[in-house]
Amino acid sequence: GVTPTEELTFAMDADNQPLISVITTCKNRLSHLKVSLPAMLKLANSEVTVVDYACSEGAAEWVCANYPAAQVTKVDDDALFRVARARNIGANKARGKFLLFCDADIVLKPALGDWIAQYGEEDCFYPVPVLANVNLMGSFICTANNFREIGGYDEAFQGWGGEDRDIYERLDLAGK
């Protein structure tokens, strides 16, 4: 992937590797992020990366000023929003065993971290079931190793939509 043109990072200590890396993207959805980010940061044994993808509302600056525990990467070299690229950029910063991808309008429950710690398996991935809630589509959990093994999201996808099914199919074909 292409390296972001500006990067602001606030990470945990190198010795304190998190179990879960939460990755969320924001392009002109700062009002959603203001509600969801505090809940993301409450997951036990986790780190959070916010990818500000040319957000005209100043998401990166707001996160750095209000939640310095979150890692922030700012991308300002792409006028379009490409969620696949944004998520790959966030995943490149991740240090956790599990990657949890969710949109900026998803409010996570703290118990999710406990569930991942108890039930998360190495060669499995956990998408939101299609019939569970259409608003959660695209949110999923997989190990960082499996994500990297298949090359992450396919950045040929423009905008959003389709990249989620593609990654699920590629993980499935890889036996994950």
N, C-alpha and C positions, 0 to 999 in steps of 0.2 A: 504494500500500500504506500501511498504518498504520505510523507511526514507533514504534520500540521505546521502551519507557518508561525504560530505562536503557541507556547505551551506554558501553563502555570500548574505546578504540581505541589500538593501537600500530601505526603504519604505517611503510612505507619512506619515504625522502626523496622529496619531490614531484618532484625532477629525475630520479629513478631509477625510471621507469615500468617495471613488470615485463611480461614477455611473457605470463605465465600467472597467472591468479587462481584459486586453488583455493578452493572453497567447500564447507564441510561443516557439518552440523547435528548438534546433540546434545541429546537429551532422555532423561535417565536412562540414558546409555550411556557414562559417563565411563571405565569400565574399557576400553572399545574405543578411545576417543579417546586414552587414555594410550599405546596401542600404535601407533595410526595417525598421530597428529599429528607425531611426530618424522620419519617418512618423508615426510609432506607437505612439511615445511619443508626437506627436502633437495633438492627439485626445483630445478634451476638456473633462474635468471631468473624467479622466481615470488614471489608473496605468498600468504598463507593467511588466510582469514577463517573463524572459527568462530562459528556462530550458536547460542548457548545458548538453547534454546527451553524456558523454564521448567524447566530441569534441576534437580531437587531435590538433586542430588549436587554442585552448585557448580562446574559445568564452567567458567564464565567466570572465576571466581576462581582455579581451578587453572591454567588456561591463562595468565592474566596473571602469576601467580607463577612459573611454570615455563618459559614460552615467550613472553617479551615481544615477540618479533619477529612473532608472530601478531596479527592484528586480531581483536577480539572484540566481538560485539554480543549483548547480553542482552535477551531478550524475556520479559516476565513478565506480559503482559496477556491471555493466552489459555490457558485450562486444557487445551484440546485440543492435539494436535500436528498442525500443518498444514505438511507438508514443502514444499508449493508456496509458501506465504507465507514460510517460513523461508529457502528458497533465493532468493526474490526480494529479501528483506532483505539477504542476503549479497551478492547480485549488485549491489545498489545501492552497496555499498562498494568494489566491484572497480574496479581501475585497469588491469588487464591487457588485452591484445588478445584473448586466449583465456580463456574461462571453463571451468573443469574442476569439475564437480559430482560429489561422491562422498559416500557415507555415512560415518559415524564408524567403521564397522567395516571399511573398505577400506584396506589397506596398499598404498600406491603404490610402484612401483619407480622409482628415480632416472632410469632410462633413458627414462621416459615424457616427461620434460621435453625431452630431446634429440630424441625422436621428434616432438613437437609443433613444436619449432623448425625441424626439417628438412622435415616433411611437411604441417604444418597449412596448410590453404587457407582463403582468405577466405570463400567462399560454400559451405562444406561444414560438416557437423556429424558428429560421430563418436559414435554410441551403442554400447554394448556389444551385440554380436550376441546375439539371444535364445538361441541354442543354445550360446553360448560358456560362460557360467557364470551360472546363475540368481541366485547370490548377488551378482552385480555389477549386476543390473538397476537402472536409474535413474542409473547413472554415465554421464556423457557430456561431450563437449567441443564447444564452438561458439565463434564469435567473439562478443565483447561487443556489437558492432554488430548482428549478426543476432538475438541474444537480445533486445536492446532494441527492434529493429524490429518484432518480433512481440508485444511487450508482456510478455515473460517467461512465467513459469508462470501458468496460470489458477488464481487463488486460490479459485475455487469448489470445488475439490477439498478434501475434508476428510480428515484422517489422511494416509495415503500409499497409493499404488497408483492407476494410471490417469493421473496427472499426467505421467508420463514418456512414455507413448505419445502423449498429447495434444500435448505440446510437439514430439515428433518429427514428428507429422503436420502441425502448423502450420508448422514449419520447412520440411518437404518441400513443402507447398502454396505457400510463399513463394519456392520455387525455391532453397533453401539446401542 
